[in-house]
Amino acid sequence: MRLIPRAASPRHSVLYFYFTIDFLPFLFAIFRQLLHILLLLPSVQDWQGSLLRYIVHVFYSVVFTLTWRRLEFLDTLIFLTPSFLT
């Protein structure tokens, strides 16, 4: 008996996992730990202000983009849902 692989659906892809809101707390935890490690490095203490501002800006931009895309997707689903199901 030979197993035939199914076509990969978006729910089973790795990218789907990264674009879910469930992944965001994990992402926040990783970011917080990286900041703590970064602040402990002695060579970083001279230029930590500008670097941290840049990192925080990039991180929150990515998180906002991921969350916003997910919310737009949910709004689309709610809009397309028949009224008798809501």
N, CA, C and O atoms as a CHARMM CRD file, in Angstrom:
* protein
*
  344
    1    1 MET  N      0.84300  -1.18000   0.00000 PROA 1      0.00000
    2    1 MET  CA     0.00000   0.00000   0.00000 PROA 1      0.00000
    3    1 MET  C      0.88700   1.24200   0.00000 PROA 1      0.00000
    4    1 MET  O      1.77000   1.37700   0.84700 PROA 1      0.00000
    5    2 ARG  N      0.66100   2.11800  -0.91800 PROA 2      0.00000
    6    2 ARG  CA     1.48200   3.31900  -1.05100 PROA 2      0.00000
    7    2 ARG  C      0.67600   4.55200  -0.62700 PROA 2      0.00000
    8    2 ARG  O     -0.47300   4.73200  -1.03100 PROA 2      0.00000
    9    3 LEU  N      1.29400   5.37700   0.17800 PROA 3      0.00000
   10    3 LEU  CA     0.62600   6.59300   0.62300 PROA 3      0.00000
   11    3 LEU  C      0.86000   7.70100  -0.39000 PROA 3      0.00000
   12    3 LEU  O      1.99400   7.97300  -0.78500 PROA 3      0.00000
   13    4 ILE  N     -0.19900   8.31700  -0.79400 PROA 4      0.00000
   14    4 ILE  CA    -0.10700   9.43600  -1.72400 PROA 4      0.00000
   15    4 ILE  C     -0.24000  10.71900  -0.91300 PROA 4      0.00000
   16    4 ILE  O     -1.24400  10.91900  -0.22900 PROA 4      0.00000
   17    5 PRO  N      0.77100  11.59300  -0.98300 PROA 5      0.00000
   18    5 PRO  CA     0.67600  12.83400  -0.19000 PROA 5      0.00000
   19    5 PRO  C     -0.44300  13.73100  -0.69700 PROA 5      0.00000
   20    5 PRO  O     -0.64400  13.89700  -1.90000 PROA 5      0.00000
   21    6 ARG  N     -1.15200  14.29500   0.24800 PROA 6      0.00000
   22    6 ARG  CA    -2.21100  15.24700  -0.11500 PROA 6      0.00000
   23    6 ARG  C     -1.59300  16.58000  -0.47900 PROA 6      0.00000
   24    6 ARG  O     -0.45700  16.88500  -0.11400 PROA 6      0.00000
   25    7 ALA  N     -2.35100  17.34900  -1.19300 PROA 7      0.00000
   26    7 ALA  CA    -1.90600  18.70900  -1.49900 PROA 7      0.00000
   27    7 ALA  C     -1.88200  19.50900  -0.19900 PROA 7      0.00000
   28    7 ALA  O     -2.80800  19.43000   0.60800 PROA 7      0.00000
   29    8 ALA  N     -0.84800  20.25300  -0.01300 PROA 8      0.00000
   30    8 ALA  CA    -0.69600  21.02800   1.22700 PROA 8      0.00000
   31    8 ALA  C     -1.71500  22.15900   1.25300 PROA 8      0.00000
   32    8 ALA  O     -1.76500  23.00500   0.36000 PROA 8      0.00000
   33    9 SER  N     -2.50800  22.14500   2.28400 PROA 9      0.00000
   34    9 SER  CA    -3.47600  23.22600   2.44600 PROA 9      0.00000
   35    9 SER  C     -2.82700  24.34600   3.26100 PROA 9      0.00000
   36    9 SER  O     -1.83400  24.10600   3.94800 PROA 9      0.00000
   37   10 PRO  N     -3.36300  25.54600   3.19800 PROA 10     0.00000
   38   10 PRO  CA    -2.77400  26.64500   3.97300 PROA 10     0.00000
   39   10 PRO  C     -2.74000  26.37400   5.47300 PROA 10     0.00000
   40   10 PRO  O     -1.84800  26.86400   6.16400 PROA 10     0.00000
   41   11 ARG  N     -3.68500  25.61300   5.98100 PROA 11     0.00000
   42   11 ARG  CA    -3.71000  25.34600   7.41700 PROA 11     0.00000
   43   11 ARG  C     -2.55000  24.47200   7.86200 PROA 11     0.00000
   44   11 ARG  O     -2.14000  24.53700   9.02100 PROA 11     0.00000
   45   12 HSD  N     -2.01700  23.66100   6.96900 PROA 12     0.00000
   46   12 HSD  CA    -0.94800  22.75900   7.34600 PROA 12     0.00000
   47   12 HSD  C      0.42900  23.29700   6.98500 PROA 12     0.00000
   48   12 HSD  O      1.43100  22.62500   7.22900 PROA 12     0.00000
   49   13 SER  N      0.50200  24.45900   6.42600 PROA 13     0.00000
   50   13 SER  CA     1.79600  24.99900   6.04800 PROA 13     0.00000
   51   13 SER  C      2.43300  25.70500   7.23400 PROA 13     0.00000
   52   13 SER  O      1.75600  26.12100   8.17400 PROA 13     0.00000
   53   14 VAL  N      3.73800  25.82600   7.16600 PROA 14     0.00000
   54   14 VAL  CA     4.47200  26.49500   8.23500 PROA 14     0.00000
   55   14 VAL  C      4.13400  27.98200   8.26000 PROA 14     0.00000
   56   14 VAL  O      4.05200  28.57900   9.33300 PROA 14     0.00000
   57   15 LEU  N      3.93900  28.57900   7.10100 PROA 15     0.00000
   58   15 LEU  CA     3.63000  30.00400   7.04600 PROA 15     0.00000
   59   15 LEU  C      2.30600  30.31700   7.72700 PROA 15     0.00000
   60   15 LEU  O      2.15300  31.39000   8.31000 PROA 15     0.00000
   61   16 TYR  N      1.34800  29.40000   7.66500 PROA 16     0.00000
   62   16 TYR  CA     0.07100  29.63800   8.33300 PROA 16     0.00000
   63   16 TYR  C      0.28600  29.78300   9.83800 PROA 16     0.00000
   64   16 TYR  O     -0.35800  30.60400  10.49100 PROA 16     0.00000
   65   17 PHE  N      1.20600  28.97000  10.38200 PROA 17     0.00000
   66   17 PHE  CA     1.49000  29.04400  11.81500 PROA 17     0.00000
   67   17 PHE  C      2.07200  30.40400  12.18400 PROA 17     0.00000
   68   17 PHE  O      1.71700  30.97000  13.21800 PROA 17     0.00000
   69   18 TYR  N      2.95000  30.92300  11.35900 PROA 18     0.00000
   70   18 TYR  CA     3.56900  32.20500  11.65800 PROA 18     0.00000
   71   18 TYR  C      2.58600  33.36500  11.54000 PROA 18     0.00000
   72   18 TYR  O      2.79500  34.40800  12.15900 PROA 18     0.00000
   73   19 PHE  N      1.53600  33.21000  10.77100 PROA 19     0.00000
   74   19 PHE  CA     0.60300  34.30800  10.56800 PROA 19     0.00000
   75   19 PHE  C     -0.60600  34.23000  11.49300 PROA 19     0.00000
   76   19 PHE  O     -1.58300  34.95100  11.29000 PROA 19     0.00000
   77   20 THR  N     -0.55600  33.38500  12.48400 PROA 20     0.00000
   78   20 THR  CA    -1.67300  33.31000  13.42200 PROA 20     0.00000
   79   20 THR  C     -1.37400  34.14100  14.65300 PROA 20     0.00000
   80   20 THR  O     -0.21600  34.36000  15.00800 PROA 20     0.00000
   81   21 ILE  N     -2.41900  34.59500  15.28900 PROA 21     0.00000
   82   21 ILE  CA    -2.26200  35.39900  16.49800 PROA 21     0.00000
   83   21 ILE  C     -1.72100  34.53800  17.63500 PROA 21     0.00000
   84   21 ILE  O     -1.10100  35.06400  18.55900 PROA 21     0.00000
   85   22 ASP  N     -1.94200  33.22400  17.58500 PROA 22     0.00000
   86   22 ASP  CA    -1.45300  32.34700  18.64100 PROA 22     0.00000
   87   22 ASP  C      0.06500  32.37900  18.73800 PROA 22     0.00000
   88   22 ASP  O      0.61800  32.09700  19.80100 PROA 22     0.00000
   89   23 PHE  N      0.73800  32.71300  17.66500 PROA 23     0.00000
   90   23 PHE  CA     2.19500  32.73200  17.66500 PROA 23     0.00000
   91   23 PHE  C      2.75600  34.02400  18.27000 PROA 23     0.00000
   92   23 PHE  O      3.92500  34.05900  18.65500 PROA 23     0.00000
   93   24 LEU  N      1.95500  35.07400  18.36100 PROA 24     0.00000
   94   24 LEU  CA     2.45600  36.37600  18.80000 PROA 24     0.00000
   95   24 LEU  C      2.99500  36.38300  20.23600 PROA 24     0.00000
   96   24 LEU  O      4.04300  36.99000  20.45800 PROA 24     0.00000
   97   25 PRO  N      2.34800  35.74800  21.22900 PROA 25     0.00000
   98   25 PRO  CA     2.95100  35.74300  22.56500 PROA 25     0.00000
   99   25 PRO  C      4.32700  35.08800  22.58600 PROA 25     0.00000
  100   25 PRO  O      5.22100  35.53100  23.30800 PROA 25     0.00000
  101   26 PHE  N      4.49300  34.03200  21.79200 PROA 26     0.00000
  102   26 PHE  CA     5.78900  33.38000  21.69200 PROA 26     0.00000
  103   26 PHE  C      6.81400  34.33600  21.08000 PROA 26     0.00000
  104   26 PHE  O      7.96500  34.38000  21.51600 PROA 26     0.00000
  105   27 LEU  N      6.40200  35.08400  20.09300 PROA 27     0.00000
  106   27 LEU  CA     7.27500  36.06300  19.45100 PROA 27     0.00000
  107   27 LEU  C      7.65400  37.17100  20.42800 PROA 27     0.00000
  108   27 LEU  O      8.80500  37.60700  20.44800 PROA 27     0.00000
  109   28 PHE  N      6.71100  37.62700  21.23000 PROA 28     0.00000
  110   28 PHE  CA     7.00100  38.63700  22.24900 PROA 28     0.00000
  111   28 PHE  C      8.01000  38.11100  23.26500 PROA 28     0.00000
  112   28 PHE  O      8.92100  38.83400  23.66900 PROA 28     0.00000
  113   29 ALA  N      7.85100  36.84700  23.68000 PROA 29     0.00000
  114   29 ALA  CA     8.77000  36.27000  24.66200 PROA 29     0.00000
  115   29 ALA  C     10.19400  36.17700  24.10700 PROA 29     0.00000
  116   29 ALA  O     11.15900  36.47600  24.81000 PROA 29     0.00000
  117   30 ILE  N     10.31800  35.76600  22.85300 PROA 30     0.00000
  118   30 ILE  CA    11.63800  35.69400  22.22600 PROA 30     0.00000
  119   30 ILE  C     12.25800  37.08400  22.15500 PROA 30     0.00000
  120   30 ILE  O     13.43700  37.25900  22.46400 PROA 30     0.00000
  121   31 PHE  N     11.47000  38.06600  21.75000 PROA 31     0.00000
  122   31 PHE  CA    11.96700  39.42900  21.63800 PROA 31     0.00000
  123   31 PHE  C     12.41700  39.96300  22.99400 PROA 31     0.00000
  124   31 PHE  O     13.45600  40.61700  23.08600 PROA 31     0.00000
  125   32 ARG  N     11.65300  39.69300  24.03700 PROA 32     0.00000
  126   32 ARG  CA    12.00900  40.17000  25.37300 PROA 32     0.00000
  127   32 ARG  C     13.32700  39.55100  25.84500 PROA 32     0.00000
  128   32 ARG  O     14.17200  40.23800  26.42000 PROA 32     0.00000
  129   33 GLN  N     13.49600  38.24600  25.59600 PROA 33     0.00000
  130   33 GLN  CA    14.74000  37.60100  25.99200 PROA 33     0.00000
  131   33 GLN  C     15.93200  38.13500  25.20800 PROA 33     0.00000
  132   33 GLN  O     17.01800  38.30900  25.76200 PROA 33     0.00000
  133   34 LEU  N     15.72900  38.39400  23.91800 PROA 34     0.00000
  134   34 LEU  CA    16.82500  38.96100  23.12200 PROA 34     0.00000
  135   34 LEU  C     17.21500  40.34600  23.62100 PROA 34     0.00000
  136   34 LEU  O     18.39500  40.69600  23.63100 PROA 34     0.00000
  137   35 LEU  N     16.23700  41.12700  24.03100 PROA 35     0.00000
  138   35 LEU  CA    16.55100  42.45000  24.57700 PROA 35     0.00000
  139   35 LEU  C     17.34800  42.34600  25.86900 PROA 35     0.00000
  140   35 LEU  O     18.28400  43.11500  26.08800 PROA 35     0.00000
  141   36 HSD  N     16.98100  41.39300  26.72800 PROA 36     0.00000
  142   36 HSD  CA    17.71900  41.22500  27.98000 PROA 36     0.00000
  143   36 HSD  C     19.15600  40.81100  27.71000 PROA 36     0.00000
  144   36 HSD  O     20.08100  41.32000  28.34300 PROA 36     0.00000
  145   37 ILE  N     19.34500  39.89700  26.78100 PROA 37     0.00000
  146   37 ILE  CA    20.70100  39.46100  26.43100 PROA 37     0.00000
  147   37 ILE  C     21.48300  40.61200  25.82500 PROA 37     0.00000
  148   37 ILE  O     22.66200  40.80100  26.12600 PROA 37     0.00000
  149   38 LEU  N     20.82600  41.37600  24.97300 PROA 38     0.00000
  150   38 LEU  CA    21.48000  42.49500  24.31000 PROA 38     0.00000
  151   38 LEU  C     21.92800  43.55000  25.31600 PROA 38     0.00000
  152   38 LEU  O     23.00400  44.13100  25.17500 PROA 38     0.00000
  153   39 LEU  N     21.11200  43.79300  26.31700 PROA 39     0.00000
  154   39 LEU  CA    21.46200  44.80500  27.30900 PROA 39     0.00000
  155   39 LEU  C     22.60400  44.36400  28.21200 PROA 39     0.00000
  156   39 LEU  O     23.27800  45.20200  28.81100 PROA 39     0.00000
  157   40 LEU  N     22.82800  43.05700  28.31700 PROA 40     0.00000
  158   40 LEU  CA    23.89800  42.55900  29.16900 PROA 40     0.00000
  159   40 LEU  C     25.26700  42.61500  28.48800 PROA 40     0.00000
  160   40 LEU  O     26.29200  42.54400  29.16600 PROA 40     0.00000
  161   41 LEU  N     25.29800  42.74100  27.18200 PROA 41     0.00000
  162   41 LEU  CA    26.57900  42.79000  26.48400 PROA 41     0.00000
  163   41 LEU  C     27.27000  44.13200  26.73500 PROA 41     0.00000
  164   41 LEU  O     26.66000  45.18000  26.52500 PROA 41     0.00000
  165   42 PRO  N     28.52400  44.12000  27.17600 PROA 42     0.00000
  166   42 PRO  CA    29.19800  45.39200  27.48400 PROA 42     0.00000
  167   42 PRO  C     29.45400  46.25300  26.25200 PROA 42     0.00000
  168   42 PRO  O     29.44000  47.48000  26.35000 PROA 42     0.00000
  169   43 SER  N     29.68300  45.64400  25.10800 PROA 43     0.00000
  170   43 SER  CA    29.96900  46.43600  23.90600 PROA 43     0.00000
  171   43 SER  C     28.73100  47.15200  23.39500 PROA 43     0.00000
  172   43 SER  O     28.84200  48.10400  22.62200 PROA 43     0.00000
  173   44 VAL  N     27.54100  46.70300  23.82000 PROA 44     0.00000
  174   44 VAL  CA    26.29700  47.29500  23.34000 PROA 44     0.00000
  175   44 VAL  C     25.92000  48.52800  24.14400 PROA 44     0.00000
  176   44 VAL  O     25.16800  49.37400  23.66100 PROA 44     0.00000
  177   45 GLN  N     26.42400  48.64000  25.34300 PROA 45     0.00000
  178   45 GLN  CA    25.98400  49.70700  26.24000 PROA 45     0.00000
  179   45 GLN  C     26.32100  51.09500  25.71000 PROA 45     0.00000
  180   45 GLN  O     25.67800  52.06400  26.11200 PROA 45     0.00000
  181   46 ASP  N     27.29700  51.22600  24.83000 PROA 46     0.00000
  182   46 ASP  CA    27.64300  52.54000  24.28500 PROA 46     0.00000
  183   46 ASP  C     26.60900  53.03000  23.27700 PROA 46     0.00000
  184   46 ASP  O     26.28500  54.21700  23.23800 PROA 46     0.00000
  185   47 TRP  N     26.09600  52.11900  22.46800 PROA 47     0.00000
  186   47 TRP  CA    25.17500  52.52900  21.40800 PROA 47     0.00000
  187   47 TRP  C     23.82300  51.83500  21.51000 PROA 47     0.00000
  188   47 TRP  O     23.13400  51.64200  20.50800 PROA 47     0.00000
  189   48 GLN  N     23.45000  51.46000  22.73300 PROA 48     0.00000
  190   48 GLN  CA    22.21400  50.70500  22.90700 PROA 48     0.00000
  191   48 GLN  C     20.96400  51.53700  22.62800 PROA 48     0.00000
  192   48 GLN  O     19.94700  50.98000  22.21200 PROA 48     0.00000
  193   49 GLY  N     21.00800  52.83300  22.84200 PROA 49     0.00000
  194   49 GLY  CA    19.81500  53.64700  22.64200 PROA 49     0.00000
  195   49 GLY  C     19.30700  53.60400  21.21900 PROA 49     0.00000
  196   49 GLY  O     18.13200  53.32000  20.98600 PROA 49     0.00000
  197   50 SER  N     20.17800  53.88400  20.26300 PROA 50     0.00000
  198   50 SER  CA    19.73400  53.89600  18.86200 PROA 50     0.00000
  199   50 SER  C     19.42200  52.49800  18.36500 PROA 50     0.00000
  200   50 SER  O     18.47900  52.30900  17.59600 PROA 50     0.00000
  201   51 LEU  N     20.20300  51.51800  18.79400 PROA 51     0.00000
  202   51 LEU  CA    19.95600  50.14200  18.35800 PROA 51     0.00000
  203   51 LEU  C     18.62500  49.63100  18.89600 PROA 51     0.00000
  204   51 LEU  O     17.85700  49.00700  18.16400 PROA 51     0.00000
  205   52 LEU  N     18.35000  49.89200  20.15900 PROA 52     0.00000
  206   52 LEU  CA    17.10400  49.41500  20.74400 PROA 52     0.00000
  207   52 LEU  C     15.89800  50.09500  20.11300 PROA 52     0.00000
  208   52 LEU  O     14.86300  49.46300  19.90200 PROA 52     0.00000
  209   53 ARG  N     16.03200  51.38300  19.81300 PROA 53     0.00000
  210   53 ARG  CA    14.92800  52.05800  19.13300 PROA 53     0.00000
  211   53 ARG  C     14.66100  51.42500  17.77100 PROA 53     0.00000
  212   53 ARG  O     13.50700  51.24700  17.38000 PROA 53     0.00000
  213   54 TYR  N     15.71600  51.08800  17.05900 PROA 54     0.00000
  214   54 TYR  CA    15.56100  50.46200  15.74400 PROA 54     0.00000
  215   54 TYR  C     14.93300  49.08100  15.86600 PROA 54     0.00000
  216   54 TYR  O     14.02700  48.73900  15.10600 PROA 54     0.00000
  217   55 ILE  N     15.41400  48.28200  16.82700 PROA 55     0.00000
  218   55 ILE  CA    14.88500  46.92800  17.00700 PROA 55     0.00000
  219   55 ILE  C     13.41200  46.97600  17.39600 PROA 55     0.00000
  220   55 ILE  O     12.59600  46.22800  16.85900 PROA 55     0.00000
  221   56 VAL  N     13.08000  47.85800  18.33200 PROA 56     0.00000
  222   56 VAL  CA    11.68400  47.96100  18.76800 PROA 56     0.00000
  223   56 VAL  C     10.79700  48.40500  17.60800 PROA 56     0.00000
  224   56 VAL  O      9.69200  47.88800  17.44400 PROA 56     0.00000
  225   57 HSD  N     11.26200  49.34700  16.81100 PROA 57     0.00000
  226   57 HSD  CA    10.48600  49.81800  15.66500 PROA 57     0.00000
  227   57 HSD  C     10.23800  48.68500  14.66800 PROA 57     0.00000
  228   57 HSD  O      9.10900  48.49300  14.21500 PROA 57     0.00000
  229   58 VAL  N     11.27900  47.94300  14.32900 PROA 58     0.00000
  230   58 VAL  CA    11.13300  46.83700  13.37000 PROA 58     0.00000
  231   58 VAL  C     10.21900  45.76600  13.94100 PROA 58     0.00000
  232   58 VAL  O      9.33900  45.26400  13.24200 PROA 58     0.00000
  233   59 PHE  N     10.42100  45.41100  15.21100 PROA 59     0.00000
  234   59 PHE  CA     9.63100  44.34300  15.82100 PROA 59     0.00000
  235   59 PHE  C      8.14200  44.70300  15.84300 PROA 59     0.00000
  236   59 PHE  O      7.30200  43.89900  15.44000 PROA 59     0.00000
  237   60 TYR  N      7.82300  45.89900  16.30800 PROA 60     0.00000
  238   60 TYR  CA     6.41800  46.26700  16.38000 PROA 60     0.00000
  239   60 TYR  C      5.80200  46.48000  15.00600 PROA 60     0.00000
  240   60 TYR  O      4.59800  46.28900  14.83400 PROA 60     0.00000
  241   61 SER  N      6.60200  46.87000  14.03300 PROA 61     0.00000
  242   61 SER  CA     6.09000  46.96000  12.66600 PROA 61     0.00000
  243   61 SER  C      5.70900  45.58500  12.13900 PROA 61     0.00000
  244   61 SER  O      4.66400  45.42000  11.51000 PROA 61     0.00000
  245   62 VAL  N      6.56400  44.59700  12.39900 PROA 62     0.00000
  246   62 VAL  CA     6.28000  43.22800  11.94600 PROA 62     0.00000
  247   62 VAL  C      5.05700  42.68000  12.66200 PROA 62     0.00000
  248   62 VAL  O      4.17400  42.09700  12.03400 PROA 62     0.00000
  249   63 VAL  N      5.00300  42.86500  13.97800 PROA 63     0.00000
  250   63 VAL  CA     3.86500  42.34400  14.74600 PROA 63     0.00000
  251   63 VAL  C      2.57100  43.01200  14.30300 PROA 63     0.00000
  252   63 VAL  O      1.54800  42.34300  14.15800 PROA 63     0.00000
  253   64 PHE  N      2.60500  44.32900  14.08400 PROA 64     0.00000
  254   64 PHE  CA     1.40500  45.02500  13.64700 PROA 64     0.00000
  255   64 PHE  C      0.96600  44.52400  12.27500 PROA 64     0.00000
  256   64 PHE  O     -0.22700  44.34000  12.03300 PROA 64     0.00000
  257   65 THR  N      1.92500  44.30400  11.37700 PROA 65     0.00000
  258   65 THR  CA     1.58500  43.81900  10.04300 PROA 65     0.00000
  259   65 THR  C      0.95700  42.43600  10.11300 PROA 65     0.00000
  260   65 THR  O     -0.05400  42.17800   9.46100 PROA 65     0.00000
  261   66 LEU  N      1.55100  41.54400  10.90200 PROA 66     0.00000
  262   66 LEU  CA     1.00600  40.18400  11.01600 PROA 66     0.00000
  263   66 LEU  C     -0.38800  40.21900  11.63100 PROA 66     0.00000
  264   66 LEU  O     -1.30000  39.54700  11.14900 PROA 66     0.00000
  265   67 THR  N     -0.55000  41.00000  12.69200 PROA 67     0.00000
  266   67 THR  CA    -1.85000  41.06400  13.35800 PROA 67     0.00000
  267   67 THR  C     -2.88600  41.69600  12.45000 PROA 67     0.00000
  268   67 THR  O     -4.02500  41.23300  12.38900 PROA 67     0.00000
  269   68 TRP  N     -2.50400  42.75000  11.74300 PROA 68     0.00000
  270   68 TRP  CA    -3.44900  43.43900  10.87700 PROA 68     0.00000
  271   68 TRP  C     -3.90900  42.53800   9.74600 PROA 68     0.00000
  272   68 TRP  O     -5.09100  42.53400   9.40400 PROA 68     0.00000
  273   69 ARG  N     -2.99500  41.77400   9.16000 PROA 69     0.00000
  274   69 ARG  CA    -3.38800  40.85600   8.08700 PROA 69     0.00000
  275   69 ARG  C     -4.35500  39.81100   8.61300 PROA 69     0.00000
  276   69 ARG  O     -5.32200  39.45500   7.93900 PROA 69     0.00000
  277   70 ARG  N     -4.09500  39.32100   9.81500 PROA 70     0.00000
  278   70 ARG  CA    -4.97800  38.31800  10.39600 PROA 70     0.00000
  279   70 ARG  C     -6.35800  38.92300  10.65800 PROA 70     0.00000
  280   70 ARG  O     -7.37700  38.28500  10.39100 PROA 70     0.00000
  281   71 LEU  N     -6.39400  40.14300  11.17600 PROA 71     0.00000
  282   71 LEU  CA    -7.67900  40.77500  11.46800 PROA 71     0.00000
  283   71 LEU  C     -8.45400  41.07900  10.18600 PROA 71     0.00000
  284   71 LEU  O     -9.67900  40.95900  10.15800 PROA 71     0.00000
  285   72 GLU  N     -7.74200  41.47200   9.12400 PROA 72     0.00000
  286   72 GLU  CA    -8.41900  41.69000   7.85000 PROA 72     0.00000
  287   72 GLU  C     -9.01800  40.39100   7.34200 PROA 72     0.00000
  288   72 GLU  O    -10.12400  40.38200   6.80200 PROA 72     0.00000
  289   73 PHE  N     -8.28900  39.29200   7.51500 PROA 73     0.00000
  290   73 PHE  CA    -8.78100  37.98800   7.10100 PROA 73     0.00000
  291   73 PHE  C    -10.04000  37.61300   7.88900 PROA 73     0.00000
  292   73 PHE  O    -11.00800  37.10500   7.32300 PROA 73     0.00000
  293   74 LEU  N    -10.01500  37.87200   9.20800 PROA 74     0.00000
  294   74 LEU  CA   -11.18200  37.55800  10.03500 PROA 74     0.00000
  295   74 LEU  C    -12.36700  38.43600   9.65900 PROA 74     0.00000
  296   74 LEU  O    -13.50400  37.96600   9.62900 PROA 74     0.00000
  297   75 ASP  N    -12.10900  39.70600   9.37200 PROA 75     0.00000
  298   75 ASP  CA   -13.19400  40.59100   8.93500 PROA 75     0.00000
  299   75 ASP  C    -13.81400  40.09900   7.63500 PROA 75     0.00000
  300   75 ASP  O    -15.03100  40.15900   7.45900 PROA 75     0.00000
  301   76 THR  N    -12.98000  39.61500   6.73200 PROA 76     0.00000
  302   76 THR  CA   -13.48800  39.07700   5.46600 PROA 76     0.00000
  303   76 THR  C    -14.36100  37.86200   5.71900 PROA 76     0.00000
  304   76 THR  O    -15.41900  37.71100   5.10700 PROA 76     0.00000
  305   77 LEU  N    -13.91500  36.98900   6.62800 PROA 77     0.00000
  306   77 LEU  CA   -14.71800  35.79900   6.93800 PROA 77     0.00000
  307   77 LEU  C    -16.05400  36.18600   7.56700 PROA 77     0.00000
  308   77 LEU  O    -17.09200  35.61000   7.24000 PROA 77     0.00000
  309   78 ILE  N    -16.02100  37.15900   8.46800 PROA 78     0.00000
  310   78 ILE  CA   -17.25700  37.58100   9.11600 PROA 78     0.00000
  311   78 ILE  C    -18.19700  38.20900   8.08600 PROA 78     0.00000
  312   78 ILE  O    -19.40800  37.99100   8.12300 PROA 78     0.00000
  313   79 PHE  N    -17.62500  38.98900   7.17000 PROA 79     0.00000
  314   79 PHE  CA   -18.44100  39.63900   6.15200 PROA 79     0.00000
  315   79 PHE  C    -19.07900  38.60800   5.21800 PROA 79     0.00000
  316   79 PHE  O    -20.21300  38.78500   4.77300 PROA 79     0.00000
  317   80 LEU  N    -18.34900  37.53500   4.92500 PROA 80     0.00000
  318   80 LEU  CA   -18.86100  36.52500   4.00000 PROA 80     0.00000
  319   80 LEU  C    -19.76300  35.49900   4.66900 PROA 80     0.00000
  320   80 LEU  O    -20.41400  34.70900   3.98500 PROA 80     0.00000
  321   81 THR  N    -19.80800  35.50000   6.00100 PROA 81     0.00000
  322   81 THR  CA   -20.63700  34.54500   6.71900 PROA 81     0.00000
  323   81 THR  C    -22.10900  34.92300   6.56400 PROA 81     0.00000
  324   81 THR  O    -22.47700  36.08200   6.75600 PROA 81     0.00000
  325   82 PRO  N    -22.93700  33.96400   6.22200 PROA 82     0.00000
  326   82 PRO  CA   -24.37500  34.28200   6.12000 PROA 82     0.00000
  327   82 PRO  C    -24.92200  34.76900   7.45800 PROA 82     0.00000
  328   82 PRO  O    -24.46700  34.33800   8.51800 PROA 82     0.00000
  329   83 SER  N    -25.88800  35.65700   7.40100 PROA 83     0.00000
  330   83 SER  CA   -26.38400  36.29300   8.62500 PROA 83     0.00000
  331   83 SER  C    -27.07000  35.30800   9.56400 PROA 83     0.00000
  332   83 SER  O    -27.09800  35.53700  10.77300 PROA 83     0.00000
  333   84 PHE  N    -27.62200  34.22300   9.03900 PROA 84     0.00000
  334   84 PHE  CA   -28.31600  33.29700   9.92900 PROA 84     0.00000
  335   84 PHE  C    -27.33800  32.44800  10.74700 PROA 84     0.00000
  336   84 PHE  O    -27.75600  31.77800  11.69200 PROA 84     0.00000
  337   85 LEU  N    -26.03900  32.46400  10.40100 PROA 85     0.00000
  338   85 LEU  CA   -25.05100  31.71300  11.17500 PROA 85     0.00000
  339   85 LEU  C    -24.45400  32.53400  12.30300 PROA 85     0.00000
  340   85 LEU  O    -23.81100  31.98200  13.19600 PROA 85     0.00000
  341   86 THR  N    -24.65800  33.83900  12.27500 PROA 86     0.00000
  342   86 THR  CA   -24.04500  34.68600  13.31000 PROA 86     0.00000
  343   86 THR  C    -25.01600  34.96200  14.43200 PROA 86     0.00000
  344   86 THR  O    -24.67300  35.65700  15.38800 PROA 86     0.00000
